[in-house]
Amino acid sequence: MKRELYTIGVDFGTLSGRAILVNAQTGEIAAVREKNYPHSVMTELCGQSLPAGWALQDPSDYLTVLDETIPSLLRESSVLPEAVVGIGFDATSCTMLPTTEDGMPLCCQEKYRAHPHAYGKLWKHHAAQPQANLLESLAEKEAPLLLARYGGKVSAQWMLPKILQILEEAPEIYRSAGLFLETVDWLTLQLTGQLTRSSCSAGFKALWNPKEGYPPPSFLKKLDGRMEHLISEKLRGGIASPWEQAGTLRPQWAERLGLSSKTSVAAGIIDAHAGVLGSGSTSSGMLFLVIGTSSCHILLSPEEKYVPGICGSCRDSILPGLYAYEAGQSCVGDMLEWFIQNNVPTRYTEQAKAQKISTHQLLSQQAAKLHPGESGLLALDWWNGQRTPLVDSRLSGAMLGMTLRTTPAEQYRALLEATAYGTRWILEVFEQAGIKIREITACGGIARKNPFAMQLYADILQRPIRATASEQASALGAAILAAVSAGVYQTPEDAVNHMACREGTVYRPDPGTQTAYQSLYQKYRMLAAFCQEQLRISS
């Protein structure tokens, strides 16, 4: 009888970490555990509010997730430690951490506990926008091809702007940092003792390319003379594809987690990119939407194209032989949650409680009864800046057409419609660049929990959308990569074929909404252009 083998996938999100134990031969999930981060998203430190645009995380939260979820997975499933052959991670990106030479976070040192630059800068830390602008301006002159791979823009969310912000605002932290690490790279270093950087994180967030590597020292010297040797000194380390082995568990971590020291550790991947694998997407022309706190759009293609406003492209970063392209929207679920917390009367939350549903569900039910354009509202989904295609964290949201009779459900629908218009814009950008989109798959909390939202997306995009049934697509993708790193499968495609979840609900566009949404989308684009011009004038 063939011995059952298992892998663990851990998905480190914005607010919590989720770990799953998966049968590597069948893809069946044997156990799931989730742990909220004790420190959550840090917008204050030592009782003091941080400036606007700051968003930090305490790396001890990630270790708490491992300590509390993995042993409980084994207890719940009764799976023996030696049956777990691999573990893989995915995480938000770029979430960057300054550490000592051996990987100790600087915020763990007593002298830096109150220093904000010593903590991890979360993906949505936007305070490095001036540094991003400086880097973009230099790249336009010195490295136009490099910039073209990243859509012609540099995001404040990326690695180099965040490092430059530290250098300019806290040079003592820059000098003390032996390494600057992405979350997944820090985790693999902790668990294996080996410094390995994921090609996915480096390729999309650190201006690394498989052909040319990182920007050369001459370029970095022009950016700031003190950064000339940044790559060799603080971004050093071998780069591996996500399905490659970064090492095996160090004995102390094997004992701590209740696993075998022979357990393989995969190199790591960005959270949304892992979801591509977990949902069973392996073919070119497949657009994968992760609709949650923010939205991420991943597209696979055998060709390299230069797409304006995207967040980057990199070959072999998800699957061998294919380029992955990433675009995104900085605010979706965050915006809807903000609306409910700040703009919905108490009677709505009480009504939802009485019906034993969430306020989101109540507003979705009411919004579903409206016709496209009925409310007269039009919104921009820029509550946390604009990611693709404008790449500008200074842009802000808007809502037009409100009257004394406007209801929360009408506003809620207008906000959801705005996120779908933003997604449609991104699809058009890809196809105008020559990358054909054949089908769309969606995952994430909104895709899974809100049928009204997914039908609305299908209507506005005028394309069928498959909402994956898996609640843990990203963690499953990390577990799939762990199986490849452990040698259970020779290729990621083989692992996906055996382990991925391809089940889901297909939402098809209602032809009766096409005319109304075509008109509303054009008005959305006009409003976007107006607001962008107003920012340019005011700046």
Protein Blocks (a to p, Z undefined) as FASTA:
>chain_A
ZZddddddddddfkbccdddddfknopafbdcddddfklpafbeehiacdehiacddfkl
mmmmmmmmmmmmmmmnopafklpmbdcddddddddddddfkopafklpmklmmpmklpcc
dfklcklmmmmmmmmmmmmmmmmmlmmmnoopacfkbmklmmmmmmmmmmmlmmmpmbdc
dfklmmmmmmnopacddfklmmmmnopafklopadfklmmmmomklmmmmmmmmgccddd
fkbcfbdcdfklmmmnopafkbccdebiafklmmmmmnopabghiacddddfbccddddd
fbdcddehiabdcehklbghiacdddddfbfklmmmmmmmmmpcfklmmmmmmnopafkl
mmmmmmmmpcehklopacdfklnopfbfnlpakbccddehiafkbcfklmmmmmmmmmmm
mmmmmmmmmmmnopacfbdcdedjklmmmmmlmmmmmmmnopacdddfbfblmmmmmmmm
mmmmnomambfklmmmmmmcfbdcdddddfklmmmmmmmmmmmmmmmmmmmmmmmmmZZ
